[in-house]
């Protein structure tokens, strides 16, 4: 339609009242959040999950985040995160390396 819109958002922050600084902080926060959710969906297919009973979805999410952190910290190979997860499922030694046991 060619018409512009304006939205107002309110944030509580200790940052000084500088629109550019606050904009960059908010964008940076959402980039981290979006990357995490994208990784959880790609690696653990979280969006396709049918876990609904009691606390199963939350429990799985917590375990998936812990596993993703461990996969991220493992630097002996340059494989992708999904490849590292698959390799850990097939190789007891590599899984032990990821779990640091």
Contact map, one row per residue, 1 for C-alpha under 8 A:
11100000000000000000000000000000000000000000000000000000000000000000000000000000000000000000000000000
11110000000000000000000000000000000000000000000000000000000000000000000000000000000000000000000000000
11111000000000000000000000000000000000000000000000000000000000000000000000000000000000000000000000000
01111100000000000000000000000000000000000000000000000000000000000000000000000000000000000000000000000
00111110000000000000000000000000000000000000000000000000000000000000000000000000000000000000000000000
00011111000000000000000000000000000000000000000000000000000000000000000000000000000000000000000000000
00001111100000000000000000000000000000000000000000000000000000000000000000000000000000000000000000000
00000111110000000000000000000000000000000000000000000000000000000000000000000000000000000000000000000
00000011111000000000000000000000000000000000000000000000000000000000000000000000000000000000000000000
00000001111100000000000000000000000000000000000000000000000000000000000000000000000000000000000000000
00000000111110000000000000000000000000000000000000000000000000000000000000000000000000000000000000000
00000000011111000000000000000000000000000000000000000000000000000000000000000000000000000000000000000
00000000001111100000000000000000000000000000000000000000000000000000000000000000000000000000000000000
00000000000111110000000000000000000000000000000000000000000000000000000000000000000000000000000000000
00000000000011111100110000000000000000000000000000000000000000000000000000000000000000000000000000000
00000000000001111100000000000000000000000000000000000000000000000000000000000000000000000000000000000
00000000000000111110010000000000000000000000000000000000000000000000000000000000000000000000000000000
00000000000000111111110000000000000000000000000000000000000000000000000000000000000000000000000000000
00000000000000001111111000000000000000000000000000000000000000000000000000000000000000000000000000000
00000000000000000111111100000000000000000000000000000000000000000000000000000000000000000000000000000
00000000000000100111111110000000000000000000000000000000000000000000000000000000000000000000000000000
00000000000000101111111111000000000000000000000000000000000000000000000000000000000000000000000000000
00000000000000000011111111100000000000000000000000000000000000000000000000000000000000000000000000000
00000000000000000001111111110000000000000000000000000000000000000000000000000000000000000000000000000
00000000000000000000111111111000000000000000000000000000000000000000000000000000000000000000000000000
00000000000000000000011111111100000000000000000000000000000000000000000000000000000000000000000000000
00000000000000000000001111111110000000000000000000000000000000000000000000000000000000000000000000000
00000000000000000000000111111111000000000000000000000000000000000000000000000000000000000000000000000
00000000000000000000000011111111100000000000000000000000000000000000000000000000000000000000000000000
00000000000000000000000001111111110000000000000000000000000000000000000000000000000000000000000000000
00000000000000000000000000111111111000000000000000000000000000000000000000000000000000000000000000000
00000000000000000000000000011111111100000000000000000000000000000000000000000000000000000000000000000
00000000000000000000000000001111111110000000000000000000000000000000000000000000000000000000000000000
00000000000000000000000000000111111111000000000000000000000000000000000000000000000000000000000000000
00000000000000000000000000000011111111100000000000000000000000000000000000000000000000000000000000000
00000000000000000000000000000001111111110000000000000000000000000000000000000000000000000000000000000
00000000000000000000000000000000111111111000000000000000000000000000000000000000000000000000000000000
00000000000000000000000000000000011111111100000000000000000000000000000000000000000000000000000000000
00000000000000000000000000000000001111111111000000000000000000000000000000000000000000000000000000000
00000000000000000000000000000000000111111111110000000000000000011001000000000000000000000000000000000
00000000000000000000000000000000000011111111111100000000000000000000000000000000000000000000000000000
00000000000000000000000000000000000001111111110000000000000000000000000000000000010000000000000000000
00000000000000000000000000000000000000111111100000000000000000000000000000000000110010000000000000000
00000000000000000000000000000000000000111111110000000000000000010000000000000000000000000000000000000
00000000000000000000000000000000000000011111111110000000000000000000000000000000000000000000000000000
00000000000000000000000000000000000000011101111110000000000010000000000000000000000000000000000000000
00000000000000000000000000000000000000001000111110000000000000000000000000000000000000000000000000000
00000000000000000000000000000000000000001000111111000000000000000000000000000000000000000000000000000
00000000000000000000000000000000000000000000111111100000000000000000000000000000000000000000000000000
00000000000000000000000000000000000000000000000111110000000000000000000000000000000000000000000000000
00000000000000000000000000000000000000000000000011111001100000000000000000000000000000000000000000000
00000000000000000000000000000000000000000000000001111111100000000000000000000000000000000000000000000
00000000000000000000000000000000000000000000000000111111100000000000000000000000000000000000000000000
00000000000000000000000000000000000000000000000000011111100000000000000000000000000000000000000000000
00000000000000000000000000000000000000000000000000011111111000000000000000000000000000000000000000000
00000000000000000000000000000000000000000000000000111111111100000000000000000000000000000000000000000
00000000000000000000000000000000000000000000000000111111111110000000000000000000000000000000000000000
00000000000000000000000000000000000000000000000000000011111111000000000000000000000000000000000000000
00000000000000000000000000000000000000000000000000000011111111100000000000000000000000000000000000000
00000000000000000000000000000000000000000000000000000001111111110000000000000000000000000000000000000
00000000000000000000000000000000000000000000010000000000111111111000000000000000000000000000000000000
00000000000000000000000000000000000000000000000000000000011111111100000000000000000000000000000000000
00000000000000000000000000000000000000000000000000000000001111111110000000000000000000000000000000000
00000000000000000000000000000000000000010001000000000000000111111111000000000000000000000000000000000
00000000000000000000000000000000000000010000000000000000000011111111100000000000000000000000000000000
00000000000000000000000000000000000000000000000000000000000001111111110000000000000000000000000000000
00000000000000000000000000000000000000000000000000000000000000111111111000000000000000000000000000000
00000000000000000000000000000000000000010000000000000000000000011111111100000000100000000000000000000
00000000000000000000000000000000000000000000000000000000000000001111111110000000000000000000000000000
00000000000000000000000000000000000000000000000000000000000000000111111111000000000000000000000001100
00000000000000000000000000000000000000000000000000000000000000000011111111000000100110000000000001000
00000000000000000000000000000000000000000000000000000000000000000001111111100000100000000000000000000
00000000000000000000000000000000000000000000000000000000000000000000111111100000000000000000000001000
00000000000000000000000000000000000000000000000000000000000000000000011111111000000000000000000011000
00000000000000000000000000000000000000000000000000000000000000000000000111111100000000000000000000000
00000000000000000000000000000000000000000000000000000000000000000000000001111100000000000000000000000
00000000000000000000000000000000000000000000000000000000000000000000000001111110000000000000000000000
00000000000000000000000000000000000000000000000000000000000000000000000000111111000000000000000000000
00000000000000000000000000000000000000000000000000000000000000000000000000001111101100000000000000000
00000000000000000000000000000000000000000000000000000000000000000000000000000111111100000000000000000
00000000000000000000000000000000000000000010000000000000000000000001001100000011111110000000000000000
00000000000000000000000000000000000000000110000000000000000000000000000000000001111111000000000000000
00000000000000000000000000000000000000000000000000000000000000000000000000000011111111100000000000000
00000000000000000000000000000000000000000000000000000000000000000000001000000011111111110000000000000
00000000000000000000000000000000000000000010000000000000000000000000001000000000111111111000000000000
00000000000000000000000000000000000000000000000000000000000000000000000000000000011111111100000000000
00000000000000000000000000000000000000000000000000000000000000000000000000000000001111111110011000000
00000000000000000000000000000000000000000000000000000000000000000000000000000000000111111111111001000
00000000000000000000000000000000000000000000000000000000000000000000000000000000000011111111001000000
00000000000000000000000000000000000000000000000000000000000000000000000000000000000001111111000000000
00000000000000000000000000000000000000000000000000000000000000000000000000000000000000111111111000000
00000000000000000000000000000000000000000000000000000000000000000000000000000000000000011111111100000
00000000000000000000000000000000000000000000000000000000000000000000000000000000000000010011111110000
00000000000000000000000000000000000000000000000000000000000000000000000000000000000000110011111111000
00000000000000000000000000000000000000000000000000000000000000000000000000000000000000111011111111100
00000000000000000000000000000000000000000000000000000000000000000000000000000000000000000001111111111
00000000000000000000000000000000000000000000000000000000000000000000000001000000000000000000111111111
00000000000000000000000000000000000000000000000000000000000000000000011011000000000000010000011111111
00000000000000000000000000000000000000000000000000000000000000000000010000000000000000000000001111111
00000000000000000000000000000000000000000000000000000000000000000000000000000000000000000000000111111
00000000000000000000000000000000000000000000000000000000000000000000000000000000000000000000000111111
